[in-house]
């Protein structure tokens, strides 16, 4: 019996104990948890095809040509799924988008994206804070 077969048998026999140990380590070890989250983010991006380069949309606002970016660009920058960003909009945590097109898609200026990215970075560095705190951080910038 080879090493691979032995390892498979061990995992099959001790699946529950391994799962409990992994969950406990995830809960207690911040670096392990962040590593696993990053792996899942990459899997999500690859699965959804978000690994591609997101192109800005050129629009004229008040006679000035601006580059606006879709919600996927913002969600990539702050490393949360687009559905989370939409939820934050619905809960009025994030300020209004730079532009909402006829189809209801939200578009953001680079300044807006940078502001939200900075606020989210501050927010994630503070442990055990509410989403209201994220709103307060955004409002203070």
C-alpha positions in Angstrom: 0.0 0.0 0.0 1.4 3.4 -1.1 1.6 6.6 0.9 -1.3 8.2 -1.0 -3.6 5.2 -0.2 -2.6 5.2 3.4 -3.3 9.0 3.7 -6.7 8.5 2.1 -7.6 5.8 4.5 -6.4 7.9 7.5 -8.5 10.9 6.3 -11.6 8.7 5.7 -11.3 7.1 9.2 -10.6 10.4 11.1 -12.7 12.8 9.0 -14.8 14.1 11.9 -11.7 14.8 14.2 -9.9 16.5 11.3 -12.9 18.7 10.6 -13.2 19.7 14.3 -9.4 20.5 14.5 -9.6 22.6 11.3 -12.7 24.5 12.5 -11.0 25.3 15.8 -7.8 26.4 14.1 -9.9 28.6 11.8 -11.6 30.2 14.7 -8.4 30.8 16.8 -5.6 31.4 14.3 -6.0 34.8 12.5 -3.3 34.2 9.9 -4.7 30.7 9.1 -8.2 32.2 8.7 -6.9 35.1 6.5 -5.0 32.6 4.3 -8.1 30.4 3.8 -10.3 33.5 3.1 -7.8 34.6 0.4 -7.8 31.2 -1.2 -11.6 31.3 -1.3 -11.6 34.8 -2.8 -9.3 33.6 -5.5 -11.5 30.6 -6.2 -14.6 32.8 -6.3 -13.0 35.2 -8.8 -11.9 32.4 -11.0 -15.3 30.7 -10.8 -17.1 33.9 -11.7 -14.6 34.9 -14.3 -13.6 38.0 -12.4 -9.9 37.4 -13.0 -10.3 39.3 -16.2 -9.4 43.0 -16.5 -12.4 45.2 -15.7 -12.8 48.0 -18.2 -14.0 51.4 -17.2 -16.9 53.2 -18.9 -16.3 56.6 -20.3 -19.1 59.1 -19.6 -19.5 62.8 -19.6 -20.7 64.4 -16.4 -21.1 68.2 -16.3 -19.1 68.5 -19.5 -16.2 66.5 -18.2 -15.2 63.0 -19.4 -14.9 60.6 -16.5 -13.9 57.0 -16.2 -16.5 55.0 -14.1 -16.0 51.5 -12.9 -18.6 48.8 -12.2 -19.5 47.2 -8.9 -17.2 44.3 -9.6 -14.2 46.6 -9.6 -15.2 48.1 -6.2 -15.8 44.6 -4.8 -12.4 43.4 -6.0 -10.7 46.3 -4.4 -12.2 45.7 -1.0 -12.2 41.9 -1.4 -15.9 41.2 -0.8 -18.5 39.8 -3.2 -20.5 42.2 -5.2 -23.7 41.0 -3.4 -22.2 42.3 -0.2 -21.6 45.7 -1.7 -25.2 45.8 -3.0 -26.4 44.9 0.5 -24.4 47.7 2.0 -26.0 50.1 -0.5 -29.5 48.9 0.3 -28.7 49.4 4.0 -27.4 52.9 3.3 -24.0 52.1 4.6 -22.3 53.3 1.4 -23.0 56.7 -0.1 -24.8 56.9 -3.5 -22.9 55.6 -6.5 -21.4 58.2 -8.9 -23.9 57.1 -11.6 -26.8 54.6 -11.9 -27.5 53.8 -15.5 -30.9 53.0 -17.1 -30.5 49.3 -16.3 -29.9 50.1 -12.6 -26.2 49.3 -12.6 -24.1 51.3 -10.3 -20.9 53.0 -11.6 -18.2 54.5 -9.5 -15.4 57.1 -10.0 -11.9 56.1 -9.1 -12.0 58.7 -6.3 -15.1 57.0 -4.9 -13.5 53.6 -5.1 -10.3 54.8 -3.4 -12.4 56.4 -0.6 -14.4 53.2 0.1 -11.2 51.1 -0.2 -9.5 53.3 2.4 -12.5 53.2 4.7 -12.8 49.5 4.4 -9.1 49.0 5.2 -9.6 51.1 8.4 -12.7 49.1 9.2 -11.1 45.7 8.8 -8.1 46.7 11.0 -10.6 47.3 13.8 -11.8 44.1 15.2 -15.4 43.5 16.5 -17.0 46.6 14.9 -20.4 47.0 13.4 -21.3 48.1 9.9 -22.5 51.4 11.4 -18.8 52.0 12.2 -18.0 51.4 8.5 -20.6 54.1 7.6 -19.0 56.5 10.2 -15.5 55.9 8.8 -16.8 56.6 5.3 -18.5 59.7 6.4 -15.4 61.0 8.1 -13.3 60.7 5.0 
